[in-house]
Amino acid sequence: MSASAAGLTPAEELVRVAWQTGDTAVLGPAGDAAAGARWGADRTVRARVLRALVVEAAAGELRPAELRLRGARVSGELDLGAVELPFALVLEGVYAEAPLRVSAAQVVSIGLLGCHIVVAGGFAIDASHVTTRGNLDLTATRVIGGEVELSGAQIGGNLVLDAAHVSNPGGRATVNAGQTTVGQYVQCREGFRSEGRMRLSGAQITGDLDFSGAVLDNPAGPALYAALIHVGADLFVHGGTRVQGSFSLPGARVSGIAVFGEATLGRLPDPMADGAQEASEYGLDIEGLTVEQNLSFSRRFTLVGPVLAAGAQVTGTCRFEGTVHPIPLCPGEEESARLPQTALDLRGLRADTLVLTPRHEIGGVVDVARATVRVLEDLRAVWPRHLRLRDFRYEAIDDHAAGADVPARLDWLARDTDGYAPQPYEQLALAYRAAGRADDARAVAVAGQIRRRGVLGPWSRVWNYAQQWTVGYGYRPWLAGIWIAAFLAVGTAVFAWQYPENLVPANPDEARPAFNPLLYATDWLIPVIDFRHGKYWVPRGIAQVWAFISVAVGWVLGTAVVAALTGLVKKE
């Protein structure tokens, strides 16, 4: 229909005249859209008339910079899908009970400011595949019962959701901006509220993604799911952000910093759930996240549930100073029946520096298995009771800042819930050795061998004891010299005492040297040395017993020394 045709209501005629003169069409104040259901005909515009007025303005010779409508109630579904508008379209304080559609449209910019849209399911705002040169701004708009659909949109400026409120509870979608491209920032600040599931998967954002002060509420599952999102600048989750549900960014890439500051994330278990609930339903999922600068969790960050950061890559520092609470028990569940849950999953993390100084002791398992960092900084006072350390690699560890000494670090290694493995001990010894702490490195290596004893069989355990007592597992080979000297001293005394009664000539008719008890003891004790005394006298009685003891001890000491010298006992 032609917008100039007869049949327009006074309100619609007011809009037509205002837009023809480039003015804002004002049907009422912008701040009372929540009461729009009670507005009368003086503030009501039919959606089909509004569409005709917009299309007519786009086709006219005098194209305005923007079309702005304030304080109106839109009756019916406003469909501007696939239209090309060479101006900005701004609806301010508008009330609607049907969807607003601009899907596949090309617009300079779109503003839905302080609007109130109530639907009974489906899309409330459909801007899928829309293209704008400027912003798509939904500041302070409230959507009830439907979804804001932005998938595939190409937004040249900012996507602004500041103070917006989208309520679509029951686990349904609130804002779907999957595969959306944003030329500048995505702003979900200043009380932005999502009641349902917000989705940003695959979005490409040139600037910041900012959730400062946002509230994301979805007890039925993910509050935010943003797999493979690319943030070209910084990610901010602070300023009092509250998330009830999981906050998931698996495989995301952040080109700047990622800051989790003053924020509370996670959700309580569903008391009506049938059976155990998966830990992945809660907490923060940043598995495979890449941060090209620093990733930080401040002391004002609180999470109920795990931080899942397996495979994350941080070019700078990964710093965790926040608080992680275990998922509360479900009704009827006993604490003693629950295995330690993973609270901080850093498996396979790659970072320059890892700082683990949480505000309180983390009540669960901290898993750094297969992680690789250059420097580890932690704090003994808040070490977790449960760790997983296998194949955790670091070049340096700051014990001074941690308030830890070697015995404390050995206790730290003993907290590994997977039990003994040699690599964590070897890694700590290697870091100490690189720092010039050779004595501490040896102490750790010896402690590792002692703990290894618990996983050995009976005979291997005996050999382990022999290595410890004789050569200190190759780190104290001088112990063998002490044992040899002691047995030589005792042997010399025994043989001197037993000669000649229990040391009789092997061949009485053969010439032999004068008996020397020291040389005789040496021949029996050290198998690789032969002073040719042992063959001239045959021991009997006590002398024979001591000779057999000397042979056994000699072979044990000799084998241990050879193993130590050839590196079979220890690893450098």
C-alpha positions as CSV (number, residue, x, y, z in Angstrom):
1,M,0.0,0.0,0.0
2,S,1.0,3.6,-0.4
3,A,1.8,5.3,2.8
4,S,0.1,8.5,1.5
5,A,-3.1,6.6,0.8
6,A,-6.2,7.4,2.8
7,G,-7.1,5.3,5.8
8,L,-4.3,6.2,8.0
9,T,-5.1,6.7,11.7
10,P,-4.1,10.1,13.3
11,A,-1.1,8.4,14.9
12,E,0.0,6.9,11.6
13,E,-0.5,10.2,9.8
14,L,1.7,11.8,12.5
15,V,4.5,9.3,11.8
16,R,4.2,9.9,8.0
17,V,4.4,13.6,8.3
18,A,7.3,13.5,10.7
19,W,9.4,11.2,8.6
20,Q,8.7,13.2,5.4
21,T,10.2,16.2,7.2
22,G,13.1,14.3,8.7
23,D,11.8,14.6,12.2
24,T,11.4,12.1,15.0
25,A,7.9,10.6,15.1
26,V,6.9,11.1,18.7
27,L,3.7,9.3,19.9
28,G,4.7,9.4,23.6
29,P,7.6,9.3,26.0
30,A,10.3,6.7,25.5
31,G,10.6,5.5,29.1
32,D,7.2,3.8,29.6
33,A,7.3,1.0,27.0
34,A,6.6,-1.7,29.7
35,A,3.1,-0.2,29.9
36,G,2.5,-0.4,26.2
37,A,-0.3,-3.0,26.4
38,R,-2.5,-0.3,27.9
39,W,-1.8,2.3,25.2
40,G,-4.7,3.4,23.0
41,A,-5.2,4.3,19.4
42,D,-3.3,7.6,19.8
43,R,-0.1,5.7,20.3
44,T,-0.7,2.6,18.0
45,V,0.7,2.1,14.6
46,R,-0.2,-0.9,12.4
47,A,2.9,-2.9,11.4
48,R,2.0,-3.0,7.7
49,V,1.6,0.8,7.6
50,L,4.9,1.2,9.3
51,R,6.6,-1.0,6.8
52,A,5.1,0.9,4.0
53,L,6.3,4.2,5.4
54,V,9.8,2.8,5.8
55,V,9.9,1.4,2.3
56,E,8.5,4.6,0.9
57,A,11.2,6.7,2.6
58,A,13.9,4.3,1.2
59,A,12.6,4.8,-2.3
60,G,12.0,8.5,-2.1
61,E,14.2,11.3,-3.4
62,L,14.7,12.9,0.0
63,R,16.3,10.2,2.0
64,P,16.7,11.1,5.6
65,A,19.7,10.2,7.7
66,E,17.5,8.2,10.0
67,L,13.9,7.2,10.7
68,R,13.2,7.4,14.4
69,L,9.9,6.4,16.1
70,R,9.4,7.0,19.8
71,G,6.7,5.9,22.2
72,A,4.6,3.9,19.8
73,R,2.8,0.6,20.0
74,V,3.3,-1.5,16.9
75,S,0.3,-3.7,16.1
76,G,1.1,-6.9,14.2
77,E,4.3,-8.3,12.9
78,L,6.7,-5.7,11.5
79,D,8.5,-7.4,8.6
80,L,11.4,-5.5,7.0
81,G,13.2,-8.6,5.8
82,A,15.4,-8.3,2.8
83,V,14.8,-4.6,2.4
84,E,17.6,-2.1,1.7
85,L,17.5,1.0,3.8
86,P,20.0,3.8,3.1
87,F,19.5,5.3,6.5
88,A,19.4,4.4,10.2
89,L,16.3,2.9,11.7
90,V,15.7,3.7,15.3
91,L,12.7,2.5,17.4
92,E,12.8,4.1,20.8
93,G,10.5,3.1,23.6
94,V,8.4,1.0,21.3
95,Y,6.0,-1.7,22.5
96,A,5.1,-4.8,20.4
97,E,3.4,-8.1,20.9
98,A,4.6,-9.7,17.6
99,P,8.1,-10.2,16.1
100,L,10.2,-7.5,14.5
101,R,12.0,-8.8,11.5
102,V,14.9,-7.3,9.6
103,S,16.4,-10.6,8.4
104,A,18.7,-10.3,5.4
105,A,18.1,-6.5,5.3
106,Q,20.8,-4.0,4.5
107,V,20.6,-1.0,6.8
108,V,23.0,1.8,7.8
109,S,22.3,1.0,11.5
110,I,19.5,-0.3,13.7
111,G,18.5,0.9,17.1
112,L,15.9,-0.7,19.3
113,L,16.3,1.4,22.4
114,G,14.3,0.8,25.5
115,C,11.7,-1.2,23.6
116,H,9.4,-3.8,25.1
117,I,8.6,-6.9,23.0
118,V,6.3,-9.7,24.3
119,V,5.8,-12.9,22.2
120,A,4.7,-16.4,23.0
121,G,7.7,-18.3,21.7
122,G,9.9,-18.2,18.6
123,F,11.7,-15.1,17.4
124,A,11.0,-11.8,19.0
125,I,13.6,-10.0,17.0
126,D,14.8,-11.6,13.8
127,A,17.9,-10.0,12.5
128,S,19.6,-13.0,11.0
129,H,21.9,-12.3,8.1
130,V,21.2,-8.6,8.4
131,T,24.0,-6.3,7.2
132,T,24.7,-2.9,8.8
133,R,27.4,-0.4,8.2
134,G,27.0,0.9,11.8
135,N,25.7,-0.4,15.1
136,L,23.0,-2.8,15.9
137,D,21.9,-1.4,19.2
138,L,19.4,-3.0,21.6
139,T,20.2,-0.9,24.7
140,A,17.7,-1.3,27.5
141,T,15.3,-3.3,25.3
142,R,13.3,-6.0,27.0
143,V,12.2,-9.2,25.3
144,I,9.8,-11.6,27.0
145,G,9.0,-15.1,25.8
146,G,11.1,-15.1,22.6
147,E,14.6,-15.0,21.1
148,V,16.8,-12.4,19.6
149,E,18.0,-14.0,16.4
150,L,21.3,-12.6,15.0
151,S,22.9,-15.6,13.4
152,G,25.0,-14.8,10.4
153,A,24.6,-11.0,10.8
154,Q,27.2,-8.7,9.4
155,I,27.5,-5.7,11.8
156,G,29.9,-3.1,10.7
157,G,29.9,-1.3,14.1
158,N,29.1,-2.4,17.6
159,L,26.6,-5.0,18.8
160,V,25.2,-3.2,21.9
161,L,23.1,-5.1,24.4
162,D,23.8,-2.8,27.4
163,A,21.0,-3.0,30.0
164,A,19.0,-5.2,27.7
165,H,16.8,-7.9,29.2
166,V,15.9,-11.1,27.2
167,S,13.8,-13.6,29.1
168,N,13.1,-16.9,27.4
169,P,13.4,-19.4,30.4
170,G,13.3,-23.1,30.4
171,G,16.7,-23.5,28.7
172,R,15.5,-21.9,25.4
173,A,17.6,-19.5,23.5
174,T,17.7,-15.8,24.4
175,V,20.3,-14.2,22.0
176,N,21.6,-16.3,19.2
177,A,24.6,-14.6,17.5
178,G,26.2,-17.7,16.1
179,Q,28.5,-17.0,13.1
180,T,27.9,-13.3,13.5
181,T,30.6,-10.9,12.3
182,V,31.0,-7.7,14.4
183,G,33.3,-4.9,13.1
184,Q,33.9,-3.4,16.5
185,Y,32.7,-4.4,20.0
186,V,30.1,-6.6,21.5
187,Q,28.8,-4.9,24.7
188,C,26.7,-6.8,27.2
189,R,27.2,-4.4,30.1
190,E,25.4,-2.3,32.7
191,G,22.9,-4.9,33.8
192,F,22.4,-6.8,30.6
193,R,20.3,-9.8,31.6
194,S,19.8,-13.1,29.7
195,E,17.3,-15.6,31.2
196,G,17.8,-18.7,29.0
197,R,20.7,-19.8,26.7
198,M,22.9,-17.2,25.0
199,R,24.8,-18.4,22.0
200,L,27.8,-16.8,20.3
201,S,29.4,-19.8,18.6
202,G,31.6,-19.0,15.7
203,A,31.2,-15.3,16.1
204,Q,34.0,-13.1,14.7
205,I,34.4,-9.9,16.8
206,T,37.0,-7.4,15.8
207,G,37.0,-5.5,19.2
208,D,36.2,-6.4,22.8
209,L,33.7,-8.8,24.1
210,D,32.5,-7.2,27.4
211,F,30.2,-8.8,30.0
212,S,30.9,-6.2,32.7
213,G,28.0,-6.3,35.2
214,A,26.0,-8.8,33.1
215,V,23.6,-11.4,34.5
216,L,23.2,-14.7,32.6
217,D,20.7,-17.0,34.2
218,N,20.0,-20.5,32.8
219,P,19.7,-23.1,35.6
220,A,18.6,-25.6,32.9
221,G,22.1,-25.7,31.2
222,P,24.5,-23.4,29.5
223,A,24.0,-19.7,30.3
224,L,26.5,-18.9,27.5
225,Y,27.8,-21.1,24.8
226,A,30.4,-19.5,22.5
227,A,32.4,-22.3,20.9
228,L,35.1,-21.2,18.5
229,I,34.4,-17.5,19.0
230,H,37.2,-15.1,17.9
231,V,37.6,-12.0,19.9
232,G,40.0,-9.6,18.2
233,A,40.8,-7.5,21.3
234,D,40.0,-8.2,24.9
235,L,37.5,-10.4,26.8
236,F,36.0,-8.9,30.1
237,V,33.9,-10.8,32.6
238,H,34.0,-8.5,35.6
239,G,32.2,-5.6,37.3
240,G,29.9,-7.9,39.2
241,T,29.0,-10.3,36.4
242,R,26.7,-13.1,37.7
243,V,26.2,-16.4,35.8
244,Q,23.8,-19.1,37.0
245,G,24.6,-22.0,34.7
246,S,27.7,-22.9,32.7
247,F,29.8,-20.3,30.9
248,S,31.3,-22.0,27.9
249,L,33.9,-20.8,25.4
250,P,35.6,-24.0,24.1
251,G,38.1,-23.5,21.3
252,A,37.7,-19.7,21.6
253,R,40.5,-17.3,20.6
254,V,41.2,-14.0,22.3
255,S,43.8,-11.8,20.6
256,G,44.3,-9.5,23.6
257,I,43.8,-10.3,27.3
258,A,41.1,-12.3,29.0
259,V,40.0,-11.0,32.4
260,F,37.7,-12.8,34.8
261,G,37.4,-10.2,37.6
262,E,34.7,-9.5,40.0
263,A,32.2,-12.2,38.9
264,T,30.3,-15.2,40.2
265,L,29.8,-18.1,37.9
266,G,28.3,-21.6,38.2
267,R,25.0,-23.1,39.2
268,L,23.5,-25.2,42.0
269,P,22.6,-28.8,41.2
270,D,19.0,-29.6,40.4
271,P,17.5,-31.3,43.5
272,M,14.9,-32.9,41.2
273,A,17.5,-34.3,38.8
274,D,17.3,-38.1,38.3
275,G,20.8,-39.4,39.2
276,A,24.1,-37.7,39.3
277,Q,24.6,-34.6,37.2
278,E,27.6,-34.2,34.9
279,A,30.3,-31.8,36.1
280,S,30.5,-30.4,32.5
281,E,27.0,-28.9,33.1
282,Y,28.4,-26.5,35.5
283,G,31.2,-23.9,35.9
284,L,33.5,-22.4,33.3
285,D,34.4,-24.3,30.1
286,I,37.4,-22.7,28.3
287,E,38.9,-25.9,26.9
288,G,41.1,-25.2,23.9
289,L,41.0,-21.5,24.6
290,T,43.8,-19.5,23.0
291,V,44.8,-16.1,24.6
292,E,47.5,-14.2,22.8
293,Q,48.3,-12.1,25.9
294,N,47.4,-12.8,29.5
295,L,44.6,-14.9,31.1
296,S,43.7,-13.8,34.6
297,F,41.2,-14.8,37.3
298,S,41.2,-12.1,40.1
299,R,40.8,-12.6,43.8
300,R,37.2,-11.4,43.4
301,F,36.3,-14.2,41.0
302,T,34.1,-17.0,42.4
303,L,33.0,-20.1,40.7
304,V,30.7,-23.0,41.8
305,G,31.9,-26.0,39.7
306,P,35.0,-26.6,37.8
307,V,37.2,-24.5,35.6
308,L,37.7,-26.7,32.5
309,A,40.7,-25.3,30.7
310,A,42.3,-28.4,29.2
311,G,44.4,-27.6,26.1
312,A,44.3,-23.9,26.7
313,Q,47.2,-21.9,25.2
314,V,48.3,-18.6,26.8
315,T,51.1,-16.6,25.3
316,G,51.7,-14.7,28.5
317,T,50.7,-15.4,32.1
318,C,47.9,-17.6,33.2
319,R,47.0,-16.3,36.6
320,F,44.4,-17.9,39.0
321,E,43.8,-16.0,42.2
322,G,40.0,-16.6,42.6
323,T,37.9,-19.0,44.5
324,V,36.5,-22.4,43.3
325,H,33.8,-24.1,45.3
326,P,32.8,-27.7,44.7
327,I,29.3,-28.4,43.4
328,P,27.0,-28.6,46.4
329,L,25.7,-32.0,47.4
330,C,22.3,-33.1,46.0
331,P,19.7,-34.0,48.6
332,G,20.5,-37.4,50.1
333,E,24.1,-37.4,48.7
334,E,26.8,-38.1,51.3
335,E,30.1,-36.3,51.3
336,S,32.0,-39.5,52.1
337,A,30.5,-41.2,49.0
338,R,31.8,-38.5,46.6
339,L,35.2,-38.8,45.0
340,P,37.3,-35.7,44.8
341,Q,36.1,-33.7,41.8
342,T,38.3,-31.8,39.4
343,A,38.1,-28.2,40.4
344,L,40.7,-26.7,38.1
345,D,41.4,-28.7,34.9
346,L,44.6,-27.4,33.3
347,R,45.6,-30.5,31.5
348,G,47.8,-29.8,28.5
349,L,47.9,-26.1,29.3
350,R,50.7,-24.1,27.5
351,A,51.7,-20.8,29.1
352,D,54.8,-18.8,29.8
353,T,54.0,-18.4,33.5
354,L,51.4,-20.2,35.6
355,V,50.4,-18.5,38.8
356,L,48.3,-20.5,41.2
357,T,47.6,-18.3,44.2
358,P,43.9,-18.8,44.9
359,R,42.2,-16.7,47.6
360,H,41.3,-19.9,49.4
361,E,42.4,-23.5,49.2
362,I,40.7,-25.1,46.1
363,G,38.2,-27.7,47.3
364,G,38.9,-30.3,44.7
365,V,41.5,-31.7,42.3
366,V,43.9,-29.3,40.5
367,D,44.9,-31.1,37.3
368,V,48.1,-29.9,35.5
369,A,48.9,-33.2,33.9
370,R,50.8,-32.7,30.6
371,A,50.8,-28.9,31.1
372,T,53.9,-27.0,30.0
373,V,55.0,-23.7,31.4
374,R,58.2,-21.8,31.8
375,V,57.7,-20.6,35.4
376,L,55.4,-22.0,38.1
377,E,54.4,-19.6,40.9
378,D,52.2,-20.9,43.7
379,L,51.6,-20.5,47.4
380,R,52.0,-23.3,50.0
381,A,49.3,-21.9,52.3
382,V,46.6,-22.6,49.6
383,W,48.0,-25.8,48.0
384,P,45.1,-28.1,47.1
385,R,44.9,-31.4,48.9
386,H,44.5,-33.2,45.6
387,L,46.7,-32.8,42.5
388,R,47.4,-34.5,39.2
389,L,51.0,-33.8,38.2
390,R,52.0,-36.5,35.6
391,D,54.0,-35.0,32.8
392,F,53.6,-31.5,34.1
393,R,56.7,-29.7,32.8
394,Y,58.2,-26.4,34.0
395,E,61.6,-24.8,33.8
396,A,61.6,-22.9,37.1
397,I,59.6,-22.9,40.3
398,D,59.6,-20.1,42.9
399,D,59.8,-21.8,46.3
400,H,60.8,-18.6,48.1
401,A,57.6,-16.8,47.0
402,A,55.6,-20.0,47.7
403,G,56.9,-20.3,51.3
404,A,58.0,-23.8,50.5
405,D,61.2,-25.9,51.2
406,V,62.2,-29.3,49.9
407,P,60.2,-31.3,52.4
408,A,57.1,-29.2,51.6
409,R,57.6,-29.8,47.9
410,L,57.9,-33.5,48.5
411,D,54.5,-33.3,50.3
412,W,53.2,-31.4,47.3
413,L,54.3,-34.2,45.0
414,A,52.7,-36.8,47.4
415,R,49.3,-35.2,46.9
416,D,49.1,-36.6,43.3
417,T,45.8,-38.6,43.3
418,D,47.2,-40.9,40.6
419,G,49.8,-42.2,43.0
420,Y,53.5,-42.5,42.4
421,A,55.1,-41.8,39.0
422,P,58.8,-41.0,38.5
423,Q,58.3,-38.0,36.2
424,P,57.1,-35.4,38.7
425,Y,60.1,-36.1,40.9
426,E,62.5,-35.9,38.0
427,Q,60.9,-32.7,36.9
428,L,61.2,-31.0,40.3
429,A,64.8,-32.2,40.5
430,L,65.5,-30.9,37.0
431,A,64.1,-27.4,38.0
432,Y,66.2,-27.3,41.1
433,R,69.3,-28.4,39.2
434,A,68.7,-25.6,36.6
435,A,68.4,-23.1,39.5
436,G,71.8,-24.2,40.9
437,R,70.2,-26.1,43.8
438,A,72.1,-29.4,43.4
439,D,71.7,-30.6,46.9
440,D,67.9,-30.0,46.8
441,A,67.8,-31.8,43.4
442,R,69.6,-34.8,44.9
443,A,67.2,-34.8,47.9
444,V,64.2,-34.9,45.6
445,A,65.7,-37.6,43.4
446,V,66.4,-39.8,46.5
447,A,62.9,-39.2,47.9
448,G,61.4,-40.3,44.5
449,Q,63.3,-43.6,44.6
450,I,62.2,-44.2,48.2
451,R,58.5,-43.6,47.2
452,R,59.0,-45.8,44.2
453,R,59.6,-48.7,46.7
454,G,55.8,-48.8,47.3
455,V,55.0,-49.9,43.8
456,L,57.8,-52.6,43.5
457,G,57.6,-56.4,44.0
458,P,59.3,-58.0,47.0
459,W,62.6,-58.7,45.4
460,S,62.8,-55.4,43.7
461,R,62.0,-53.8,47.0
462,V,65.0,-55.5,48.5
463,W,67.2,-54.2,45.7
464,N,65.7,-50.7,46.2
465,Y,66.7,-50.8,49.9
466,A,70.2,-52.0,48.9
467,Q,70.6,-49.1,46.5
468,Q,69.5,-46.7,49.2
469,W,71.9,-48.0,51.8
470,T,74.9,-48.6,49.6
471,V,75.1,-45.8,47.1
472,G,72.1,-43.5,47.9
473,Y,70.5,-44.5,44.6
474,G,73.7,-43.3,42.8
475,Y,73.5,-39.8,44.3
476,R,75.7,-40.7,47.3
477,P,78.3,-43.2,45.9
478,W,80.6,-42.4,48.8
479,L,78.3,-44.5,51.0
480,A,79.8,-47.6,49.4
481,G,83.3,-46.5,50.5
482,I,82.1,-46.2,54.0
483,W,80.5,-49.7,53.9
484,I,83.7,-51.2,52.4
485,A,85.9,-49.6,55.0
486,A,83.6,-50.8,57.8
487,F,83.5,-54.4,56.5
488,L,87.3,-54.4,55.9
489,A,87.9,-53.2,59.5
490,V,85.5,-55.8,61.0
491,G,86.9,-58.5,58.6
492,T,90.5,-57.7,59.5
493,A,89.7,-58.0,63.2
494,V,87.7,-61.3,62.7
495,F,90.4,-62.9,60.7
496,A,93.2,-61.7,63.0
497,W,91.3,-63.2,65.9
498,Q,90.6,-66.5,64.1
499,Y,94.2,-67.0,62.9
500,P,95.7,-69.6,63.1
501,E,93.1,-71.9,64.7
502,N,90.3,-71.4,62.1
503,L,92.5,-70.4,59.1
504,V,94.5,-73.4,58.1
505,P,96.9,-73.7,55.2
506,A,95.3,-74.9,52.0
507,N,98.5,-76.8,51.1
508,P,100.8,-77.2,54.1
509,D,103.8,-78.1,51.8
510,E,103.4,-75.0,49.7
511,A,105.4,-71.9,50.4
512,R,103.2,-69.0,51.4
513,P,103.6,-65.4,52.5
514,A,103.2,-64.2,56.1
515,F,99.5,-64.0,57.0
516,N,98.1,-60.4,56.7
517,P,94.5,-60.2,58.0
518,L,93.8,-56.9,56.0
519,L,94.8,-58.4,52.7
520,Y,93.0,-61.6,53.5
521,A,89.8,-59.6,54.3
522,T,90.2,-57.6,51.1
523,D,90.4,-60.7,48.9
524,W,87.1,-62.0,50.3
525,L,85.3,-58.6,50.2
526,I,86.3,-57.0,46.9
527,P,85.8,-59.5,44.1
528,V,87.8,-57.5,41.5
529,I,90.9,-57.3,43.7
530,D,93.2,-60.3,44.3
531,F,96.1,-60.0,46.8
532,R,96.6,-63.8,46.5
533,H,96.0,-64.3,50.2
534,G,92.6,-66.0,50.0
535,K,94.0,-69.1,48.2
536,Y,96.6,-69.9,50.9
537,W,94.3,-70.3,53.9
538,V,91.0,-72.1,54.2
539,P,88.5,-70.5,56.7
540,R,86.6,-72.6,59.2
541,G,84.0,-71.9,61.9
542,I,83.5,-68.2,62.5
543,A,86.1,-67.3,59.9
544,Q,84.2,-69.2,57.3
545,V,80.9,-67.5,58.2
546,W,82.5,-64.1,57.9
547,A,84.1,-65.0,54.6
548,F,80.7,-65.9,53.1
549,I,79.2,-62.7,54.5
550,S,82.1,-60.7,52.9
551,V,81.5,-62.3,49.5
552,A,77.8,-61.5,49.6
553,V,78.3,-58.0,50.8
554,G,81.1,-57.5,48.2
555,W,78.9,-58.5,45.3
556,V,76.0,-56.3,46.5
557,L,78.3,-53.3,47.0
558,G,80.1,-53.9,43.7
559,T,76.9,-54.2,41.7
560,A,75.5,-51.1,43.3
561,V,78.7,-49.1,42.6
562,V,78.8,-50.3,39.0
563,A,75.1,-49.4,38.6
564,A,75.7,-45.9,40.0
565,L,78.8,-45.3,37.8
566,T,77.0,-46.4,34.6
567,G,73.8,-44.4,35.4
568,L,71.5,-47.4,35.8
569,V,70.4,-46.2,39.2
570,K,69.9,-42.5,38.7
571,K,68.7,-40.2,35.9
572,E,70.3,-36.8,35.3
